[in-house]
Amino acid sequence: MIISGTDRPDWQIDGRDWPNRQFSSFLQAAGLRWHIQRSENADAPGILLLHGTGASTHSFAGLFAALAEKLEVLAVDLPGHGF
């Protein structure tokens, strides 16, 4: 999903069935609004999940929760992808 200007999806509508939604949040950095998914396992080693072109955090729908059992997991929707 490529987003420009104010044509971004609405999280409350378009994101209501987003995989692993309970781990999602948004932050502002480098002039962009970033959708991230982060597990709450801060005492564990961390892993960063980055998707490829044309993908999103959807790519990790089945993997995220399994990894989060033993690791602190951070997945990011890259600019112009997902949310």
C-alpha positions as CSV (number, residue, x, y, z in Angstrom):
1,M,0.0,0.0,0.0
2,I,1.7,3.2,-1.1
3,I,0.5,6.3,0.7
4,S,0.9,9.9,-0.3
5,G,-0.3,13.1,1.4
6,T,-3.4,12.6,3.4
7,D,-4.5,9.4,1.7
8,R,-3.1,7.3,4.5
9,P,-5.2,4.4,5.8
10,D,-7.2,4.9,9.0
11,W,-5.9,2.6,11.7
12,Q,-9.3,2.4,13.4
13,I,-10.9,1.2,10.2
14,D,-8.3,-0.3,7.9
15,G,-6.1,-1.7,10.7
16,R,-8.7,-3.3,12.8
17,D,-7.8,-6.8,11.6
18,W,-4.0,-6.1,11.2
19,P,-2.0,-9.2,12.3
20,N,-0.5,-8.8,15.8
21,R,-2.3,-5.5,16.3
22,Q,-1.9,-5.8,20.0
23,F,1.8,-5.1,19.6
24,S,1.3,-2.1,17.3
25,S,2.0,1.6,18.0
26,F,3.0,4.7,16.0
27,L,5.9,7.1,16.4
28,Q,7.2,10.2,14.7
29,A,10.8,10.2,13.6
30,A,12.7,11.8,10.7
31,G,9.6,13.6,9.6
32,L,7.7,10.4,9.1
33,R,4.9,8.5,11.0
34,W,6.2,5.0,11.6
35,H,4.0,1.9,12.4
36,I,6.0,-0.4,14.6
37,Q,5.2,-3.7,16.3
38,R,7.1,-4.4,19.5
39,S,6.9,-7.2,22.0
40,E,7.2,-6.5,25.7
41,N,10.0,-8.8,26.4
42,A,12.7,-6.2,27.3
43,D,14.9,-8.6,29.4
44,A,15.4,-10.9,26.4
45,P,17.8,-10.5,23.5
46,G,16.3,-8.4,20.7
47,I,15.6,-9.1,17.0
48,L,14.6,-6.6,14.3
49,L,12.3,-7.8,11.5
50,L,12.5,-5.8,8.2
51,H,10.2,-6.7,5.3
52,G,11.1,-6.5,1.6
53,T,9.7,-4.2,-1.1
54,G,5.9,-4.3,-1.5
55,A,5.5,-6.0,1.9
56,S,4.7,-4.9,5.5
57,T,4.6,-6.2,9.0
58,H,2.0,-8.6,7.6
59,S,5.0,-10.6,6.4
60,F,5.6,-11.7,10.0
61,A,2.0,-12.5,10.9
62,G,2.8,-16.1,12.0
63,L,6.3,-15.6,13.1
64,F,6.1,-12.5,15.4
65,A,4.2,-14.1,18.4
66,A,6.4,-17.2,18.3
67,L,9.6,-15.1,18.4
68,A,8.1,-12.9,21.1
69,E,8.0,-15.9,23.5
70,K,11.8,-15.8,23.8
71,L,13.0,-12.5,22.3
72,E,12.1,-8.8,22.3
73,V,10.8,-8.4,18.7
74,L,10.6,-5.1,16.8
75,A,9.0,-5.1,13.3
76,V,8.7,-1.9,11.3
77,D,6.5,-0.9,8.3
78,L,9.1,0.8,6.0
79,P,8.0,4.2,4.5
80,G,5.4,3.8,1.8
81,H,4.4,0.3,3.0
82,G,1.7,-1.0,5.4
83,F,0.8,1.8,7.8
